[in-house]
Each structure stands twice: as C-alpha cells, then as structure tokens.
C-alpha cells in the first residue's frame, strides 16, 4: 500500500504523528506538505493528494487541517474520491468497511495525536467489505459519472 499525506498549517503536528505510525506499520507514503506554521490554503494540499489517489498513483490519502472540514470538502471535488471526515474509531472502521473511503480527513484542533494515531491505524488496516455495500458505493460512482458527463 502507498499513501499520500498532506496537511495545511493547522495539521502539521498530527501529520508527523501519522507519518511515524506509517513507518511503524511499514506503509509507504509520499508527504506533500506543508512545511510551515504560517497560514496556507487547504485546497492547495487537498487537491494534489486527491488527484494522486484518483489516478491510482497511490492507494489511499490522508489529509489533516484544523477541523478536517475544509480538506474533506476540497478532496471530494475530485472525481473518484470518497473522503471521510473522521474523529472517532468507530467511524474510521465503518467508513472503510461500508463506504470504501479512499481518503481520511482529520482535524488537529478537534482530536489529539493519540486518537489520531488510533483512527489512522484502524482506517489504514481495515478492508472494504463489499457485498451489500458495493451496490451503494456503485450508485455514488454512477451518479458521479453521469453528472461529470453533463457538466462537460
């Protein structure tokens, strides 16, 4: 598995925690920044991660900002992305099993580093169940394909 990870200025500390976790789990990753504490624009980090996931260059993505909200909104604008904003372990497991989420978003100002590590570990190691959930995820993909074709 290969993961793209990025944060804006509001998520730098947790991004470092998650990179350490991925090192411990022997998960390959590419870090797309940011390397600053000054204010930056979250779409500048969400879009490159989402594009790498959508193109298949990486398998999954992780995005962190202050709340996770901006990152998740931006990432979900990229065709093929199912970014889940998660702040608890139950949702981390459910969004992988039921929704086949391919990007995880978290908020550093909402959760601490220990919980962020737990969420990321569960999300990274939980498989998609398919089955009855596949029909639902397929409906999302079909709708996305139709609406994308209409807008072009």
LUMTIZA-469744 format. One record per residue (C-alpha): x, y, z; residue in one letter. Coordinates in steps of 0.05 Angstrom, whole numbers, padded with zeros to 5 digits, always signed. Layout:
N
XYZA/...
REM end
This chain:
152
+00000+00000+00000X/+00023+00071-00015X/-00008+00132+00018X/-00005+00206+00001X/-00008+00251+00062X/-00013+00326+00069X/-00036+00379+00117X/-00043+00454+00119X/-00013+00495+00176X/-00067+00471+00223X/-00048+00397+00217X/+00028+00394+00216X/+00036+00361+00285X/-00014+00305+00272X/+00014+00294+00202X/+00082+00279+00234X/+00049+00230+00283X/+00014+00194+00225X/+00079+00190+00185X/+00112+00158+00246X/+00054+00109+00251X/+00061+00090+00177X/+00136+00079+00187X/+00119+00032+00245X/+00068-00005+00201X/+00117-00008+00142X/+00068+00031+00098X/+00100+00070+00042X/+00079+00143+00036X/+00092+00208+00000X/+00089+00272+00041X/+00060+00331+00002X/+00070+00383+00058X/+00061+00434+00084X/+00126+00450+00120X/+00105+00515+00153X/+00067+00545+00210X/+00043+00605+00170X/-00027+00605+00143X/-00035+00568+00076X/-00095+00548+00035X/-00120+00477+00047X/-00143+00465-00025X/-00070+00472-00047X/-00056+00409-00007X/-00122+00371-00013X/-00124+00372-00089X/-00055+00341-00101X/-00069+00284-00052X/-00138+00271-00082X/-00110+00272-00153X/-00057+00221-00135X/-00110+00175-00104X/-00158+00184-00163X/-00104+00170-00214X/-00082+00107-00178X/-00012+00134-00166X/-00025+00119-00092X/-00076+00074-00059X/-00102+00120-00004X/-00094+00190+00022X/-00094+00224+00090X/-00109+00299+00099X/-00104+00340+00163X/-00124+00411+00176X/-00152+00448+00237X/-00221+00415+00234X/-00214+00368+00174X/-00275+00400+00143X/-00241+00442+00090X/-00195+00386+00069X/-00254+00337+00062X/-00296+00386+00022X/-00238+00401-00026X/-00217+00328-00035X/-00289+00306-00050X/-00290+00353-00110X/-00242+00306-00146X/-00277+00253-00187X/-00269+00184-00156X/-00255+00208-00086X/-00292+00185-00024X/-00261+00226+00031X/-00288+00214+00101X/-00280+00264+00157X/-00268+00221+00218X/-00258+00239+00291X/-00274+00172+00325X/-00251+00100+00317X/-00320+00071+00302X/-00328+00116+00242X/-00257+00101+00218X/-00274+00027+00215X/-00344+00037+00186X/-00322+00084+00130X/-00272+00033+00105X/-00317-00027+00113X/-00381+00005+00086X/-00361+00065+00043X/-00293+00043+00015X/-00267+00112+00032X/-00202+00125-00002X/-00182+00189+00035X/-00184+00201+00110X/-00191+00273+00136X/-00180+00293+00208X/-00177+00357+00248X/-00118+00372+00292X/-00157+00423+00333X/-00212+00371+00344X/-00172+00309+00364X/-00106+00296+00397X/-00046+00257+00370X/-00062+00192+00406X/-00133+00188+00379X/-00109+00210+00310X/-00060+00152+00310X/-00114+00103+00331X/-00162+00128+00278X/-00109+00125+00223X/-00086+00055+00243X/-00157+00028+00241X/-00171+00064+00175X/-00107+00040+00143X/-00115-00033+00164X/-00190-00043+00154X/-00213-00074+00089X/-00275-00057+00049X/-00330-00109+00059X/-00363-00102-00009X/-00427-00143-00011X/-00489-00101+00002X/-00444-00040+00010X/-00417-00047-00061X/-00485-00032-00091X/-00487+00033-00052X/-00416+00054-00069X/-00430+00037-00142X/-00491+00083-00141X/-00446+00140-00119X/-00396+00125-00174X/-00451+00121-00226X/-00482+00187-00205X/-00413+00219-00206X/-00401+00194-00277X/-00468+00220-00302X/-00461+00288-00270X/-00389+00295-00294X/-00410+00279-00366X/-00467+00330-00363X/-00421+00386-00340X/-00371+00377-00396X/
REM end
